[in-house]
């Protein structure tokens, strides 16, 4: 390293001294970046290319990979389970993102005005964010059990409402699995929304009041438009989270992963099973390429929509 | 929180009106609903097998027997150690390397700087799920499967952390760095001794996020570990819960043990953590 040459022998010291200050700084910069560049090349970029390559092979862990062209993709697009999983993945996104954003915005909006016990109430909403999804999957799974075990059905029963099958129903299972995911992320979104709300200068509100705007008009004309950067960040962030849902689904359906009848199976769980239960690595790689394309498309689409609306 | 620019809304002064009181009550009830799953988890972990069907929140005869039983077989302590060791190591690595790279990209001028920045930033678009199959192949070839290093290596540096730190180092005035240079300090010392102390809030935000993310990580540790001694706490808990089947009081005890550490840390560092989340969210 260059630091050795400063304190080191005279010869190398003379060489180092001959560099201009600018050149020295360039050498420092590349020294600092050397290991990180190796890391990003070896642990991020090369594996990405490899995933694309493996998706075109029949690699199954046992025999060496053979190039088979687009066979994996043809197989995937002809598989009804894939389309079911594809649909589930988007259901997680389409229900999860709007619901969690509206909820967290409303809570942040009112919580921001609360002074009495503000820290305590904020902590109540934030605590679930600090939990482990795998552990909470089991807590919620227990909540959803039929009577006499499950809390929710117990409460429904005492209110005289019909018992619900929740995780055992092909219709209810997906929203049932989604609830803990929304629950765990809400605190984070509330905090970010509150930071965004506080970043709006109070002069905007004062000016609006002088102009005689009502609370609702202020919300629509000032708060929501000025909150756009925060909203864009949260939409992208939570969409990516819901598209990659795994921990909750895996732990809440261990007896039949992604069940009943694939009703809750998201793409990441399908990838996990294809790769590490049936060891069809090439086929699984093709599924990861689809996931990558979806994430890329959703991110670009959302950024584009948000830009147009202004 | 106090450090954040806070705009006192005129609405507070109308606290006597019923509106704010209703809003406050609804918020409090909502907040209590949010922690209900956690309360029931703790409550059930204190019940005996016979009391599990009694859904009262306060156990009739609370007992720590489940905790003694779960901790007694030693596996949880091992998993707890694994998770702590892994999360700490990865956090230290991220604080060091993400800061170093962020600083270099923010404060050095050299050809290729923008390209390196874009290249690192572009890795944000690559989902972990796409990389696990090549990582698995790589780990099996290099003998990293079922080792601590195998669990840790993918997260040793992150584009998110680098980007966050770059944003913050850009706010550090160049005068301080120039003054240190005139004093004859080398570039590494300038970064470590002068620049780093000026971005402590960002470092704490990065440390909190990295630690929490690795402590709760499930997908990659599930794939790369096969022997129970190397499981992280989430993976261990999951296998433990499957094994316990319908002994819900035991499963809740395990879940509580996996949750208590982060909740305790939060209670101690609440202000810090909330501010860290805000910082990361606004800059990131």
Boltz contact constraints between the chains, C-beta under 6 A:
constraints:
  - contact:
      token1: [A, 3]
      token2: [B, 186]
      max_distance: 6.0
  - contact:
      token1: [A, 3]
      token2: [B, 188]
      max_distance: 6.0
  - contact:
      token1: [A, 25]
      token2: [B, 108]
      max_distance: 6.0
  - contact:
      token1: [A, 26]
      token2: [B, 110]
      max_distance: 6.0
  - contact:
      token1: [A, 28]
      token2: [B, 187]
      max_distance: 6.0
  - contact:
      token1: [A, 29]
      token2: [B, 104]
      max_distance: 6.0
  - contact:
      token1: [A, 29]
      token2: [B, 108]
      max_distance: 6.0
  - contact:
      token1: [A, 29]
      token2: [B, 110]
      max_distance: 6.0
  - contact:
      token1: [A, 32]
      token2: [B, 100]
      max_distance: 6.0
  - contact:
      token1: [A, 32]
      token2: [B, 104]
      max_distance: 6.0
  - contact:
      token1: [A, 33]
      token2: [B, 104]
      max_distance: 6.0
  - contact:
      token1: [A, 36]
      token2: [B, 97]
      max_distance: 6.0
  - contact:
      token1: [A, 36]
      token2: [B, 101]
      max_distance: 6.0
  - contact:
      token1: [A, 36]
      token2: [B, 157]
      max_distance: 6.0
  - contact:
      token1: [A, 39]
      token2: [B, 157]
      max_distance: 6.0
  - contact:
      token1: [A, 40]
      token2: [B, 120]
      max_distance: 6.0
  - contact:
      token1: [A, 44]
      token2: [B, 123]
      max_distance: 6.0
  - contact:
      token1: [A, 47]
      token2: [B, 131]
      max_distance: 6.0
  - contact:
      token1: [A, 47]
      token2: [B, 134]
      max_distance: 6.0
  - contact:
      token1: [A, 48]
      token2: [B, 126]
      max_distance: 6.0
  - contact:
      token1: [A, 50]
      token2: [B, 134]
      max_distance: 6.0
  - contact:
      token1: [A, 51]
      token2: [B, 130]
      max_distance: 6.0
  - contact:
      token1: [A, 51]
      token2: [B, 134]
      max_distance: 6.0
  - contact:
      token1: [A, 110]
      token2: [B, 23]
      max_distance: 6.0
  - contact:
      token1: [A, 110]
      token2: [B, 27]
      max_distance: 6.0
  - contact:
      token1: [A, 111]
      token2: [B, 27]
      max_distance: 6.0
  - contact:
      token1: [A, 113]
      token2: [B, 9]
      max_distance: 6.0
  - contact:
      token1: [A, 113]
      token2: [B, 11]
      max_distance: 6.0
  - contact:
      token1: [A, 114]
      token2: [B, 24]
      max_distance: 6.0
  - contact:
      token1: [A, 115]
      token2: [B, 12]
      max_distance: 6.0
  - contact:
      token1: [A, 121]
      token2: [B, 27]
      max_distance: 6.0
  - contact:
      token1: [A, 121]
      token2: [B, 28]
      max_distance: 6.0
  - contact:
      token1: [A, 121]
      token2: [B, 31]
      max_distance: 6.0
  - contact:
      token1: [A, 124]
      token2: [B, 31]
      max_distance: 6.0
  - contact:
      token1: [A, 124]
      token2: [B, 34]
      max_distance: 6.0
  - contact:
      token1: [A, 124]
      token2: [B, 35]
      max_distance: 6.0
  - contact:
      token1: [A, 125]
      token2: [B, 31]
      max_distance: 6.0
  - contact:
      token1: [A, 125]
      token2: [B, 34]
      max_distance: 6.0
  - contact:
      token1: [A, 127]
      token2: [B, 35]
      max_distance: 6.0
  - contact:
      token1: [A, 128]
      token2: [B, 34]
      max_distance: 6.0
  - contact:
      token1: [A, 130]
      token2: [B, 262]
      max_distance: 6.0
  - contact:
      token1: [A, 130]
      token2: [B, 266]
      max_distance: 6.0
  - contact:
      token1: [A, 131]
      token2: [B, 259]
      max_distance: 6.0
  - contact:
      token1: [A, 132]
      token2: [B, 216]
      max_distance: 6.0
  - contact:
      token1: [A, 132]
      token2: [B, 234]
      max_distance: 6.0
  - contact:
      token1: [A, 132]
      token2: [B, 258]
      max_distance: 6.0
  - contact:
      token1: [A, 134]
      token2: [B, 218]
      max_distance: 6.0
  - contact:
      token1: [A, 134]
      token2: [B, 234]
      max_distance: 6.0
  - contact:
      token1: [A, 134]
      token2: [B, 237]
      max_distance: 6.0
  - contact:
      token1: [A, 134]
      token2: [B, 238]
      max_distance: 6.0
  - contact:
      token1: [A, 135]
      token2: [B, 237]
      max_distance: 6.0
  - contact:
      token1: [A, 135]
      token2: [B, 255]
      max_distance: 6.0
  - contact:
      token1: [A, 135]
      token2: [B, 258]
      max_distance: 6.0
  - contact:
      token1: [A, 135]
      token2: [B, 259]
      max_distance: 6.0
  - contact:
      token1: [A, 138]
      token2: [B, 241]
      max_distance: 6.0
  - contact:
      token1: [A, 138]
      token2: [B, 251]
      max_distance: 6.0
  - contact:
      token1: [A, 138]
      token2: [B, 255]
      max_distance: 6.0
  - contact:
      token1: [A, 139]
      token2: [B, 37]
      max_distance: 6.0
  - contact:
      token1: [A, 139]
      token2: [B, 41]
      max_distance: 6.0
  - contact:
      token1: [A, 139]
      token2: [B, 255]
      max_distance: 6.0
  - contact:
      token1: [A, 142]
      token2: [B, 248]
      max_distance: 6.0
  - contact:
      token1: [A, 148]
      token2: [B, 53]
      max_distance: 6.0
  - contact:
      token1: [A, 151]
      token2: [B, 40]
      max_distance: 6.0
  - contact:
      token1: [A, 151]
      token2: [B, 55]
      max_distance: 6.0
  - contact:
      token1: [A, 154]
      token2: [B, 55]
      max_distance: 6.0
  - contact:
      token1: [A, 191]
      token2: [B, 274]
      max_distance: 6.0
  - contact:
      token1: [A, 191]
      token2: [B, 277]
      max_distance: 6.0
  - contact:
      token1: [A, 192]
      token2: [B, 281]
      max_distance: 6.0
  - contact:
      token1: [A, 195]
      token2: [B, 278]
      max_distance: 6.0
  - contact:
      token1: [A, 195]
      token2: [B, 281]
      max_distance: 6.0
  - contact:
      token1: [A, 195]
      token2: [B, 282]
      max_distance: 6.0
  - contact:
      token1: [A, 198]
      token2: [B, 4]
      max_distance: 6.0
  - contact:
      token1: [A, 198]
      token2: [B, 5]
      max_distance: 6.0
  - contact:
      token1: [A, 198]
      token2: [B, 6]
      max_distance: 6.0
  - contact:
      token1: [A, 198]
      token2: [B, 7]
      max_distance: 6.0
  - contact:
      token1: [A, 202]
      token2: [B, 7]
      max_distance: 6.0
  - contact:
      token1: [A, 246]
      token2: [B, 219]
      max_distance: 6.0
  - contact:
      token1: [A, 247]
      token2: [B, 218]
      max_distance: 6.0
  - contact:
      token1: [A, 251]
      token2: [B, 238]
      max_distance: 6.0
  - contact:
      token1: [A, 254]
      token2: [B, 242]
      max_distance: 6.0
  - contact:
      token1: [A, 268]
      token2: [B, 129]
      max_distance: 6.0
  - contact:
      token1: [A, 271]
      token2: [B, 129]
      max_distance: 6.0
  - contact:
      token1: [A, 275]
      token2: [B, 133]
      max_distance: 6.0
  - contact:
      token1: [A, 276]
      token2: [B, 223]
      max_distance: 6.0
  - contact:
      token1: [A, 281]
      token2: [B, 133]
      max_distance: 6.0
  - contact:
      token1: [A, 284]
      token2: [B, 133]
      max_distance: 6.0
  - contact:
      token1: [A, 285]
      token2: [B, 133]
      max_distance: 6.0
  - contact:
      token1: [A, 288]
      token2: [B, 129]
      max_distance: 6.0
  - contact:
      token1: [A, 288]
      token2: [B, 130]
      max_distance: 6.0
  - contact:
      token1: [A, 291]
      token2: [B, 127]
      max_distance: 6.0
  - contact:
      token1: [A, 291]
      token2: [B, 129]
      max_distance: 6.0
  - contact:
      token1: [A, 292]
      token2: [B, 127]
      max_distance: 6.0
  - contact:
      token1: [A, 292]
      token2: [B, 130]
      max_distance: 6.0
  - contact:
      token1: [A, 295]
      token2: [B, 127]
      max_distance: 6.0
  - contact:
      token1: [A, 296]
      token2: [B, 125]
      max_distance: 6.0
